Amino acid sequence: MRRLLTLLLFVLCLSGFGQEARLIDASQGLNNPTVYDIVQDPWGFIWIGTRDGLYRYNEGKATNISFLDSTTERRSNNVQSLLVTQDSILYIGLQLGGVVSVDLSNLSARPDKKCPQLPANYSIISLYETKDGTIWAGTSGNGSYFLRPGADRWQQLIGKIHGADIAFCFDFAEQGDTLWMATTGSKLLYVLQSN
C-alpha cells in the first residue's frame, strides 16, 4: 500500500510539471498537418513548411504565403526544408522543385536570377548557413551543394571516395571550422571549411 501511495504521489507531482501541448490545425489556418520544417525569422514570425505550401504563423493564426510567383520554372508546392539567412532571406527547399527564396524584409518572392538554381527535379531536404554566409543544400539522392556569398551558381560537394554515402544529406551542424553532415551509408561526413 505504501508503494502504491508513493507511486501515486510521484505521478501527480510529474503531471504538475508537464508542458501543455497545443495543436495548430485548419481552424487556425494550417490546412495540411504534414509539417516538414519550421524556422523563426528575426521579427519573431514562425515559418512552417508543409506538403501543400508555406505558412507564416503569428498570434494564433497561420497564413498561407505565395512564393512561386517569381519563378520561371514549374515547381512543386511541397516545402521540405527552410532556412532564414543572416540577411533575412528565407530559402525554401522543395520536393522535386529545387530552391526558391523570399525576401523577408518586404515579403516578396525573389526572382530566379537572384536565387541561383539547382535542377528543378531535385528534392532539397536540408538547408544550412555557415558563419561565413555559405549556404548548404542537402538533397534526396543527388548529393550536397554549397553557394558561397556573392556566387552565381551552386557547387556540388565532390567526394569520389564517398560515392553513395553522400547522395542524401539530412542535416548539418557547425563546430568551429568543421561542418558536420548527416548522410546515408556507412560514414558520418564532415567538411573542414578552411579547405
C-alpha positions as semicolon CSV with decimal commas, in nm:
position;residue;x (nm);y (nm);z (nm)
1;M;0,000;0,000;0,000
2;R;0,283;0,236;0,086
3;R;0,445;0,174;-0,255
4;L;0,117;0,247;-0,430
5;L;0,076;0,577;-0,243
6;T;0,437;0,674;-0,319
7;L;0,389;0,593;-0,688
8;L;0,062;0,788;-0,700
9;L;0,224;1,089;-0,533
10;F;0,517;1,069;-0,779
11;V;0,284;1,057;-1,082
12;L;0,079;1,351;-0,954
13;C;0,394;1,557;-0,900
14;L;0,516;1,485;-1,253
15;S;0,187;1,591;-1,407
16;G;0,214;1,926;-1,229
17;F;0,546;1,999;-1,402
18;G;0,446;1,886;-1,753
19;Q;0,426;2,117;-2,054
20;E;0,090;2,179;-2,210
21;A;0,088;2,084;-2,578
22;R;-0,136;2,278;-2,813
23;L;-0,224;2,199;-3,170
24;I;-0,235;2,422;-3,474
25;D;-0,477;2,296;-3,735
26;A;-0,717;2,412;-4,008
27;S;-0,915;2,621;-3,759
28;Q;-0,602;2,841;-3,720
29;G;-0,530;2,839;-4,095
30;L;-0,286;2,546;-4,124
31;N;-0,452;2,340;-4,397
32;N;-0,210;2,048;-4,411
33;P;-0,099;1,863;-4,098
34;T;0,218;1,724;-4,261
35;V;0,491;1,966;-4,149
36;Y;0,847;1,906;-4,275
37;D;1,031;2,206;-4,132
38;I;0,989;2,509;-3,905
39;V;1,207;2,821;-3,865
40;Q;1,178;3,157;-3,690
41;D;1,267;3,487;-3,858
42;P;1,427;3,795;-3,694
43;W;1,083;3,954;-3,643
44;G;0,959;3,657;-3,441
45;F;0,732;3,502;-3,705
46;I;0,729;3,124;-3,736
47;W;0,756;2,984;-4,088
48;I;0,609;2,638;-4,147
49;G;0,690;2,420;-4,448
50;T;0,416;2,169;-4,531
51;R;0,319;1,927;-4,804
52;D;0,088;2,190;-4,956
53;G;0,292;2,507;-4,916
54;L;0,445;2,769;-4,692
55;Y;0,274;2,922;-4,388
56;R;0,362;3,214;-4,162
57;Y;0,236;3,174;-3,805
58;N;0,179;3,460;-3,565
59;E;-0,059;3,525;-3,274
60;G;-0,262;3,209;-3,317
61;K;-0,310;3,227;-3,694
62;A;-0,131;3,053;-3,982
63;T;-0,138;3,233;-4,317
64;N;-0,057;3,061;-4,646
65;I;0,217;3,256;-4,826
66;S;0,257;3,252;-5,204
67;F;0,621;3,207;-5,303
68;L;0,621;3,062;-5,654
69;D;0,500;3,369;-5,846
70;S;0,851;3,490;-5,934
71;T;0,992;3,163;-6,062
72;T;1,006;3,078;-6,432
73;E;1,008;2,702;-6,367
74;R;0,701;2,499;-6,280
75;R;0,773;2,376;-5,928
76;S;0,625;2,167;-5,653
77;N;0,443;2,338;-5,366
78;N;0,574;2,070;-5,127
79;V;0,811;2,250;-4,885
80;Q;1,074;2,009;-4,749
81;S;1,323;2,247;-4,582
82;L;1,354;2,610;-4,470
83;L;1,641;2,844;-4,386
84;V;1,639;3,207;-4,270
85;T;1,977;3,358;-4,358
86;Q;2,175;3,626;-4,175
87;D;2,050;3,882;-4,429
88;S;1,682;3,784;-4,376
89;I;1,627;3,580;-4,690
90;L;1,404;3,275;-4,650
91;Y;1,534;2,988;-4,863
92;I;1,273;2,722;-4,939
93;G;1,378;2,370;-5,039
94;L;1,114;2,189;-5,240
95;Q;1,036;1,829;-5,320
96;L;1,118;1,795;-5,690
97;G;1,147;2,171;-5,722
98;G;1,495;2,285;-5,625
99;V;1,527;2,606;-5,422
100;V;1,332;2,932;-5,422
101;S;1,360;3,229;-5,187
102;V;1,163;3,511;-5,027
103;D;1,299;3,846;-4,910
104;L;1,155;3,869;-4,558
105;S;1,215;4,244;-4,531
106;N;0,932;4,306;-4,780
107;L;0,772;3,959;-4,807
108;S;0,839;3,933;-5,178
109;A;0,935;3,621;-5,367
110;R;1,280;3,664;-5,521
111;P;1,313;3,603;-5,895
112;D;1,518;3,307;-6,017
113;K;1,803;3,536;-6,125
114;K;1,853;3,646;-5,760
115;C;1,842;3,290;-5,629
116;P;2,086;3,064;-5,818
117;Q;1,907;2,749;-5,920
118;L;1,960;2,383;-5,856
119;P;1,793;2,145;-6,101
120;A;1,417;2,171;-6,059
121;N;1,386;1,791;-6,032
122;Y;1,598;1,782;-5,712
123;S;1,434;1,742;-5,372
124;I;1,605;1,971;-5,119
125;I;1,564;1,807;-4,778
126;S;1,802;2,023;-4,573
127;L;1,936;2,378;-4,580
128;Y;2,202;2,540;-4,362
129;E;2,403;2,863;-4,350
130;T;2,755;2,860;-4,207
131;K;2,905;3,151;-4,013
132;D;3,080;3,277;-4,326
133;G;2,746;3,303;-4,512
134;T;2,787;2,992;-4,728
135;I;2,453;2,821;-4,786
136;W;2,444;2,441;-4,798
137;A;2,168;2,233;-4,956
138;G;2,126;1,860;-4,894
139;T;1,930;1,663;-5,149
140;S;1,740;1,339;-5,155
141;G;1,972;1,127;-5,368
142;N;2,165;1,392;-5,565
143;G;2,438;1,494;-5,321
144;S;2,513;1,814;-5,133
145;Y;2,567;2,159;-5,277
146;F;2,701;2,488;-5,147
147;L;2,656;2,852;-5,251
148;R;2,927;3,092;-5,141
149;P;2,835;3,457;-5,069
150;G;2,812;3,652;-5,395
151;A;2,834;3,338;-5,613
152;D;2,602;3,300;-5,910
153;R;2,583;2,921;-5,903
154;W;2,582;2,627;-5,663
155;Q;2,882;2,394;-5,645
156;Q;2,849;2,024;-5,572
157;L;3,049;1,872;-5,289
158;I;3,254;1,611;-5,469
159;G;3,368;1,305;-5,283
160;K;3,482;1,033;-5,519
161;I;3,583;0,808;-5,233
162;H;3,246;0,856;-5,061
163;G;3,016;0,777;-5,355
164;A;2,662;0,695;-5,247
165;D;2,743;0,778;-4,884
166;I;2,688;1,147;-4,959
167;A;2,394;1,115;-5,201
168;F;2,148;1,208;-4,925
169;C;2,210;1,482;-4,668
170;F;1,951;1,512;-4,393
171;D;2,101;1,778;-4,166
172;F;2,403;1,998;-4,098
173;A;2,579;2,119;-3,780
174;E;2,872;2,356;-3,747
175;Q;3,151;2,317;-3,490
176;G;3,439;2,561;-3,520
177;D;3,575;2,523;-3,873
178;T;3,404;2,187;-3,924
179;L;3,068;2,132;-4,093
180;W;2,908;1,801;-3,995
181;M;2,669;1,635;-4,238
182;A;2,411;1,369;-4,154
183;T;2,425;1,136;-4,455
184;T;2,335;0,785;-4,562
185;G;2,576;0,499;-4,589
186;S;2,843;0,381;-4,354
187;K;3,012;0,714;-4,276
188;L;2,943;1,037;-4,091
189;L;3,082;1,306;-4,316
190;Y;3,247;1,627;-4,209
191;V;3,399;1,907;-4,413
192;L;3,686;2,126;-4,295
193;Q;3,573;2,469;-4,410
194;S;3,924;2,610;-4,421
195;N;3,990;2,392;-4,729
